[in-house]
Amino acid sequence: MSSTTLEAAPRPARRRIVRGLPWVTWRQHRLALIGALLVFGAAGAFLVADGLAMHRAFRQFGLTSCGDLFGSACQVQLNLFQQHYQGTVESLPQLLMLLPGLLGIFVGGPLVARELESGTYRFAWTQGRSRVRWIVAKLVILATVLTALALGFSLLFTWWYGPWLSIAGRMNPGQAYEVSGLVFAARTLFAFMLGALAGTLIRRTVPAMAATAAAWLAMVLPSVIWLRHLIEKPITLLAASGTERTPIAIELSNANSISLGTDAPHGAWEIARWTQDATGHHLSSSEIFALLQKANVNLGPPAGGPANAGPARGPAPDISSFSTWLSQHGYRLGVGYQPASRFWHFQGVEAAAYVLLALLCAAATIWWVRRRTA
């Protein structure tokens, strides 16, 4: 009598869609990538919810059908819309523009530093992969994911900001310019590569993260504050003299600082405003104060309140004939600005600069890992 032995067939191993270094990179850095996805997801969810409400309010207030947004027919509706949403529109971009730096700190900084600090890089380099392939795979894969996320988020922000394009434009520094277009994604790429380089050089995670933050701010802030307007020469506008329709812009910063000029076109980035005499000399603050006093223009505080320190657009009731007085005495009002039509030119130049810096950081990281890391 014979017996038959039945053996269970072995279960075939699951085939991974992603293999090799991409799989290892995902396994090692999945928490950082999931964290980045959650941050973008949370911010994106807010943009969707708030954007739907803002777009609906823009239509309900009749701003899509009342004609010129800055005409008298739209003035009441525009004021109501600004009261509801202007605070968020002005403050949110200032927070979101820090996201690329945070990604560079928390994803790029520990990328190489953690492995060098713990010594696990020695094991990675004995698995049939050269150190160059190891670092290139990490940089390319993570940079691609982060840049794609940043670009998608920038597109979502552009949709959210849509109603304000015709109201304020997006050329002003520190505002929508920093999150729209290409610059946001390029800064994300640069921050990540900068963090990877800092970690490779310093070899300690926390100091590398701190160095990434300091270096990123040192590169970005000067670009926003001082360098951007040098991309292209600003347009100079001298207001026509002798007309009561000449817009007058007065900004009283404090008791000793004042600027007096004309308005830039709506949506433009105003660089400077000034008053010049017949010889072309630009008046200083003290000379402007003396000029206003001579013309009997009252900028004193209103009853029961402080002086208005913000920019005043258009002729105020007590200076309605001020432009005529200026013309009669040989003065002209001027403004220098970057028009809204230069948005993509500025974005392209600045994004290209950040991408170039990112490539230099990546090349330096690869060279250092290949030649100096041991």
Contacts in CASP RR format, 6 or more apart in sequence:
PFRMAT RR
TARGET T0000
AUTHOR 0000-0000-0000
METHOD contacts of the structure
MODEL  1
MSSTTLEAAPRPARRRIVRGLPWVTWRQHRLALIGALLVFGAAGAFLVAD
GLAMHRAFRQFGLTSCGDLFGSACQVQLNLFQQHYQGTVESLPQLLMLLP
GLLGIFVGGPLVARELESGTYRFAWTQGRSRVRWIVAKLVILATVLTALA
LGFSLLFTWWYGPWLSIAGRMNPGQAYEVSGLVFAARTLFAFMLGALAGT
LIRRTVPAMAATAAAWLAMVLPSVIWLRHLIEKPITLLAASGTERTPIAI
ELSNANSISLGTDAPHGAWEIARWTQDATGHHLSSSEIFALLQKANVNLG
PPAGGPANAGPARGPAPDISSFSTWLSQHGYRLGVGYQPASRFWHFQGVE
AAAYVLLALLCAAATIWWVRRRTA
16 23 0 8 1.000
18 26 0 8 1.000
21 129 0 8 1.000
21 133 0 8 1.000
21 134 0 8 1.000
21 137 0 8 1.000
21 138 0 8 1.000
21 141 0 8 1.000
22 137 0 8 1.000
22 141 0 8 1.000
24 124 0 8 1.000
24 137 0 8 1.000
25 137 0 8 1.000
25 138 0 8 1.000
25 141 0 8 1.000
25 142 0 8 1.000
26 33 0 8 1.000
26 141 0 8 1.000
29 107 0 8 1.000
29 111 0 8 1.000
29 138 0 8 1.000
29 142 0 8 1.000
32 106 0 8 1.000
32 107 0 8 1.000
32 110 0 8 1.000
32 142 0 8 1.000
33 107 0 8 1.000
33 142 0 8 1.000
33 145 0 8 1.000
36 103 0 8 1.000
36 107 0 8 1.000
36 145 0 8 1.000
36 146 0 8 1.000
36 149 0 8 1.000
37 149 0 8 1.000
39 99 0 8 1.000
39 102 0 8 1.000
39 103 0 8 1.000
40 99 0 8 1.000
40 149 0 8 1.000
40 150 0 8 1.000
40 153 0 8 1.000
43 96 0 8 1.000
43 99 0 8 1.000
43 153 0 8 1.000
44 153 0 8 1.000
44 156 0 8 1.000
47 156 0 8 1.000
47 157 0 8 1.000
47 159 0 8 1.000
47 160 0 8 1.000
48 156 0 8 1.000
48 160 0 8 1.000
50 88 0 8 1.000
50 160 0 8 1.000
51 159 0 8 1.000
51 160 0 8 1.000
54 85 0 8 1.000
54 160 0 8 1.000
54 163 0 8 1.000
55 162 0 8 1.000
55 163 0 8 1.000
57 81 0 8 1.000
57 84 0 8 1.000
57 85 0 8 1.000
58 64 0 8 1.000
58 81 0 8 1.000
58 163 0 8 1.000
61 77 0 8 1.000
61 78 0 8 1.000
61 80 0 8 1.000
61 81 0 8 1.000
62 74 0 8 1.000
62 77 0 8 1.000
63 69 0 8 1.000
63 74 0 8 1.000
63 77 0 8 1.000
63 78 0 8 1.000
63 81 0 8 1.000
63 163 0 8 1.000
66 73 0 8 1.000
66 74 0 8 1.000
66 77 0 8 1.000
67 73 0 8 1.000
67 74 0 8 1.000
68 74 0 8 1.000
69 78 0 8 1.000
69 166 0 8 1.000
69 167 0 8 1.000
70 78 0 8 1.000
70 266 0 8 1.000
78 167 0 8 1.000
81 163 0 8 1.000
82 167 0 8 1.000
85 163 0 8 1.000
85 164 0 8 1.000
89 161 0 8 1.000
89 164 0 8 1.000
89 168 0 8 1.000
89 175 0 8 1.000
89 176 0 8 1.000
90 175 0 8 1.000
93 157 0 8 1.000
93 174 0 8 1.000
93 175 0 8 1.000
93 176 0 8 1.000
93 177 0 8 1.000
93 178 0 8 1.000
93 179 0 8 1.000
94 174 0 8 1.000
94 175 0 8 1.000
94 178 0 8 1.000
96 157 0 8 1.000
96 178 0 8 1.000
96 179 0 8 1.000
96 184 0 8 1.000
97 174 0 8 1.000
97 178 0 8 1.000
97 179 0 8 1.000
97 184 0 8 1.000
97 187 0 8 1.000
99 150 0 8 1.000
99 153 0 8 1.000
99 184 0 8 1.000
99 188 0 8 1.000
100 150 0 8 1.000
100 184 0 8 1.000
100 187 0 8 1.000
100 188 0 8 1.000
100 190 0 8 1.000
100 191 0 8 1.000
100 216 0 8 1.000
101 187 0 8 1.000
101 188 0 8 1.000
101 191 0 8 1.000
101 212 0 8 1.000
101 213 0 8 1.000
101 216 0 8 1.000
101 220 0 8 1.000
103 146 0 8 1.000
103 150 0 8 1.000
103 188 0 8 1.000
103 191 0 8 1.000
103 192 0 8 1.000
104 188 0 8 1.000
104 191 0 8 1.000
104 192 0 8 1.000
104 194 0 8 1.000
104 195 0 8 1.000
104 212 0 8 1.000
104 216 0 8 1.000
105 191 0 8 1.000
105 195 0 8 1.000
105 209 0 8 1.000
105 212 0 8 1.000
105 213 0 8 1.000
105 216 0 8 1.000
106 209 0 8 1.000
107 142 0 8 1.000
107 146 0 8 1.000
107 192 0 8 1.000
108 142 0 8 1.000
108 191 0 8 1.000
108 192 0 8 1.000
108 193 0 8 1.000
108 194 0 8 1.000
108 195 0 8 1.000
108 196 0 8 1.000
108 199 0 8 1.000
108 212 0 8 1.000
109 195 0 8 1.000
109 196 0 8 1.000
109 198 0 8 1.000
109 199 0 8 1.000
109 205 0 8 1.000
109 208 0 8 1.000
109 209 0 8 1.000
109 212 0 8 1.000
110 199 0 8 1.000
110 205 0 8 1.000
110 208 0 8 1.000
110 209 0 8 1.000
111 138 0 8 1.000
111 139 0 8 1.000
111 142 0 8 1.000
111 195 0 8 1.000
111 196 0 8 1.000
111 199 0 8 1.000
112 121 0 8 1.000
112 135 0 8 1.000
112 138 0 8 1.000
112 196 0 8 1.000
112 199 0 8 1.000
112 200 0 8 1.000
112 365 0 8 1.000
112 369 0 8 1.000
113 198 0 8 1.000
113 199 0 8 1.000
113 200 0 8 1.000
113 202 0 8 1.000
113 203 0 8 1.000
113 204 0 8 1.000
113 205 0 8 1.000
113 208 0 8 1.000
114 205 0 8 1.000
115 121 0 8 1.000
115 124 0 8 1.000
116 199 0 8 1.000
116 200 0 8 1.000
116 203 0 8 1.000
116 373 0 8 1.000
117 203 0 8 1.000
117 204 0 8 1.000
117 205 0 8 1.000
121 131 0 8 1.000
121 134 0 8 1.000
121 373 0 8 1.000
124 134 0 8 1.000
125 131 0 8 1.000
125 134 0 8 1.000
131 369 0 8 1.000
131 370 0 8 1.000
131 373 0 8 1.000
132 366 0 8 1.000
132 369 0 8 1.000
132 370 0 8 1.000
134 369 0 8 1.000
135 365 0 8 1.000
135 366 0 8 1.000
135 369 0 8 1.000
135 370 0 8 1.000
136 366 0 8 1.000
138 196 0 8 1.000
139 193 0 8 1.000
139 196 0 8 1.000
139 362 0 8 1.000
139 365 0 8 1.000
139 366 0 8 1.000
142 192 0 8 1.000
143 189 0 8 1.000
143 192 0 8 1.000
143 193 0 8 1.000
143 358 0 8 1.000
143 362 0 8 1.000
146 188 0 8 1.000
146 189 0 8 1.000
146 192 0 8 1.000
147 185 0 8 1.000
147 188 0 8 1.000
147 189 0 8 1.000
149 188 0 8 1.000
150 184 0 8 1.000
150 185 0 8 1.000
150 187 0 8 1.000
150 188 0 8 1.000
150 189 0 8 1.000
151 182 0 8 1.000
151 184 0 8 1.000
151 185 0 8 1.000
152 185 0 8 1.000
153 179 0 8 1.000
153 184 0 8 1.000
154 179 0 8 1.000
154 180 0 8 1.000
154 181 0 8 1.000
154 182 0 8 1.000
154 184 0 8 1.000
154 185 0 8 1.000
157 176 0 8 1.000
157 179 0 8 1.000
157 180 0 8 1.000
157 184 0 8 1.000
158 180 0 8 1.000
158 181 0 8 1.000
161 170 0 8 1.000
161 176 0 8 1.000
161 180 0 8 1.000
164 170 0 8 1.000
164 176 0 8 1.000
167 266 0 8 1.000
168 175 0 8 1.000
168 176 0 8 1.000
168 266 0 8 1.000
168 267 0 8 1.000
169 176 0 8 1.000
169 266 0 8 1.000
169 267 0 8 1.000
169 340 0 8 1.000
170 176 0 8 1.000
170 177 0 8 1.000
170 180 0 8 1.000
170 267 0 8 1.000
170 340 0 8 1.000
170 343 0 8 1.000
171 177 0 8 1.000
171 267 0 8 1.000
171 268 0 8 1.000
171 269 0 8 1.000
171 338 0 8 1.000
171 339 0 8 1.000
171 340 0 8 1.000
171 342 0 8 1.000
171 343 0 8 1.000
171 346 0 8 1.000
172 269 0 8 1.000
173 224 0 8 1.000
173 225 0 8 1.000
173 228 0 8 1.000
173 269 0 8 1.000
174 224 0 8 1.000
177 183 0 8 1.000
177 343 0 8 1.000
177 346 0 8 1.000
177 347 0 8 1.000
178 184 0 8 1.000
178 224 0 8 1.000
180 343 0 8 1.000
180 347 0 8 1.000
181 344 0 8 1.000
181 347 0 8 1.000
181 351 0 8 1.000
182 347 0 8 1.000
182 348 0 8 1.000
182 350 0 8 1.000
182 351 0 8 1.000
183 347 0 8 1.000
183 348 0 8 1.000
183 350 0 8 1.000
183 351 0 8 1.000
183 354 0 8 1.000
185 351 0 8 1.000
186 350 0 8 1.000
186 351 0 8 1.000
186 352 0 8 1.000
186 354 0 8 1.000
186 355 0 8 1.000
186 358 0 8 1.000
187 220 0 8 1.000
187 354 0 8 1.000
189 354 0 8 1.000
189 355 0 8 1.000
189 358 0 8 1.000
190 216 0 8 1.000
190 219 0 8 1.000
190 354 0 8 1.000
190 355 0 8 1.000
190 357 0 8 1.000
190 358 0 8 1.000
190 361 0 8 1.000
191 212 0 8 1.000
191 216 0 8 1.000
192 358 0 8 1.000
193 357 0 8 1.000
193 358 0 8 1.000
193 359 0 8 1.000
193 361 0 8 1.000
193 362 0 8 1.000
193 365 0 8 1.000
194 212 0 8 1.000
194 215 0 8 1.000
194 216 0 8 1.000
194 219 0 8 1.000
194 357 0 8 1.000
194 358 0 8 1.000
194 361 0 8 1.000
195 208 0 8 1.000
195 209 0 8 1.000
195 211 0 8 1.000
195 212 0 8 1.000
195 361 0 8 1.000
196 361 0 8 1.000
196 362 0 8 1.000
196 365 0 8 1.000
197 361 0 8 1.000
197 362 0 8 1.000
197 364 0 8 1.000
197 365 0 8 1.000
197 368 0 8 1.000
198 208 0 8 1.000
198 209 0 8 1.000
198 211 0 8 1.000
198 212 0 8 1.000
198 215 0 8 1.000
199 205 0 8 1.000
199 208 0 8 1.000
199 211 0 8 1.000
199 212 0 8 1.000
200 365 0 8 1.000
200 368 0 8 1.000
200 369 0 8 1.000
200 373 0 8 1.000
201 208 0 8 1.000
201 368 0 8 1.000
202 208 0 8 1.000
202 211 0 8 1.000
219 357 0 8 1.000
223 350 0 8 1.000
223 353 0 8 1.000
228 346 0 8 1.000
228 350 0 8 1.000
229 269 0 8 1.000
229 271 0 8 1.000
229 338 0 8 1.000
231 345 0 8 1.000
231 346 0 8 1.000
231 349 0 8 1.000
231 350 0 8 1.000
232 338 0 8 1.000
232 342 0 8 1.000
232 345 0 8 1.000
232 346 0 8 1.000
234 271 0 8 1.000
234 272 0 8 1.000
234 336 0 8 1.000
234 337 0 8 1.000
234 338 0 8 1.000
235 336 0 8 1.000
235 337 0 8 1.000
235 338 0 8 1.000
235 339 0 8 1.000
236 334 0 8 1.000
236 335 0 8 1.000
236 336 0 8 1.000
237 262 0 8 1.000
237 264 0 8 1.000
237 334 0 8 1.000
237 335 0 8 1.000
237 336 0 8 1.000
237 337 0 8 1.000
238 262 0 8 1.000
238 276 0 8 1.000
238 332 0 8 1.000
238 333 0 8 1.000
238 334 0 8 1.000
239 246 0 8 1.000
239 247 0 8 1.000
239 261 0 8 1.000
239 262 0 8 1.000
239 323 0 8 1.000
239 332 0 8 1.000
239 333 0 8 1.000
239 334 0 8 1.000
239 335 0 8 1.000
240 246 0 8 1.000
241 323 0 8 1.000
241 326 0 8 1.000
241 327 0 8 1.000
241 330 0 8 1.000
241 332 0 8 1.000
242 323 0 8 1.000
242 324 0 8 1.000
242 326 0 8 1.000
242 327 0 8 1.000
242 328 0 8 1.000
243 323 0 8 1.000
243 324 0 8 1.000
244 315 0 8 1.000
244 320 0 8 1.000
244 321 0 8 1.000
244 323 0 8 1.000
244 324 0 8 1.000
246 262 0 8 1.000
246 315 0 8 1.000
246 323 0 8 1.000
246 333 0 8 1.000
247 262 0 8 1.000
247 263 0 8 1.000
247 313 0 8 1.000
247 314 0 8 1.000
247 315 0 8 1.000
248 260 0 8 1.000
248 261 0 8 1.000
248 262 0 8 1.000
248 312 0 8 1.000
248 314 0 8 1.000
248 315 0 8 1.000
248 316 0 8 1.000
248 319 0 8 1.000
248 322 0 8 1.000
248 323 0 8 1.000
248 333 0 8 1.000
249 259 0 8 1.000
249 260 0 8 1.000
249 261 0 8 1.000
249 262 0 8 1.000
249 263 0 8 1.000
249 273 0 8 1.000
249 311 0 8 1.000
249 312 0 8 1.000
249 313 0 8 1.000
249 314 0 8 1.000
249 333 0 8 1.000
249 335 0 8 1.000
250 258 0 8 1.000
250 259 0 8 1.000
250 260 0 8 1.000
250 261 0 8 1.000
250 299 0 8 1.000
250 311 0 8 1.000
250 312 0 8 1.000
251 258 0 8 1.000
251 259 0 8 1.000
251 273 0 8 1.000
251 309 0 8 1.000
251 310 0 8 1.000
251 311 0 8 1.000
251 312 0 8 1.000
252 258 0 8 1.000
252 299 0 8 1.000
252 307 0 8 1.000
252 308 0 8 1.000
252 309 0 8 1.000
252 310 0 8 1.000
253 259 0 8 1.000
253 309 0 8 1.000
254 309 0 8 1.000
256 285 0 8 1.000
256 286 0 8 1.000
257 285 0 8 1.000
258 285 0 8 1.000
258 288 0 8 1.000
258 289 0 8 1.000
258 299 0 8 1.000
259 272 0 8 1.000
259 273 0 8 1.000
259 274 0 8 1.000
259 285 0 8 1.000
259 288 0 8 1.000
260 273 0 8 1.000
260 274 0 8 1.000
260 275 0 8 1.000
260 283 0 8 1.000
260 288 0 8 1.000
260 291 0 8 1.000
260 292 0 8 1.000
260 333 0 8 1.000
261 273 0 8 1.000
261 274 0 8 1.000
261 275 0 8 1.000
261 333 0 8 1.000
261 334 0 8 1.000
261 335 0 8 1.000
262 273 0 8 1.000
262 333 0 8 1.000
262 334 0 8 1.000
262 335 0 8 1.000
263 313 0 8 1.000
263 314 0 8 1.000
263 335 0 8 1.000
264 270 0 8 1.000
264 273 0 8 1.000
264 335 0 8 1.000
264 336 0 8 1.000
264 337 0 8 1.000
265 337 0 8 1.000
265 339 0 8 1.000
265 340 0 8 1.000
267 339 0 8 1.000
267 340 0 8 1.000
268 337 0 8 1.000
268 338 0 8 1.000
268 339 0 8 1.000
268 340 0 8 1.000
269 337 0 8 1.000
269 338 0 8 1.000
270 335 0 8 1.000
270 336 0 8 1.000
270 337 0 8 1.000
271 336 0 8 1.000
271 337 0 8 1.000
271 338 0 8 1.000
272 335 0 8 1.000
272 336 0 8 1.000
273 333 0 8 1.000
273 334 0 8 1.000
273 335 0 8 1.000
273 336 0 8 1.000
274 282 0 8 1.000
274 283 0 8 1.000
274 333 0 8 1.000
274 334 0 8 1.000
274 335 0 8 1.000
275 282 0 8 1.000
275 283 0 8 1.000
275 288 0 8 1.000
275 291 0 8 1.000
275 326 0 8 1.000
275 331 0 8 1.000
275 332 0 8 1.000
275 333 0 8 1.000
275 334 0 8 1.000
276 282 0 8 1.000
276 283 0 8 1.000
276 331 0 8 1.000
276 332 0 8 1.000
276 334 0 8 1.000
277 283 0 8 1.000
277 330 0 8 1.000
277 331 0 8 1.000
278 330 0 8 1.000
278 331 0 8 1.000
283 291 0 8 1.000
283 331 0 8 1.000
291 331 0 8 1.000
292 299 0 8 1.000
295 322 0 8 1.000
295 325 0 8 1.000
295 326 0 8 1.000
297 318 0 8 1.000
297 319 0 8 1.000
297 322 0 8 1.000
298 318 0 8 1.000
299 307 0 8 1.000
300 307 0 8 1.000
301 307 0 8 1.000
301 308 0 8 1.000
302 308 0 8 1.000
315 322 0 8 1.000
315 323 0 8 1.000
323 333 0 8 1.000
326 332 0 8 1.000
326 333 0 8 1.000
338 346 0 8 1.000
END
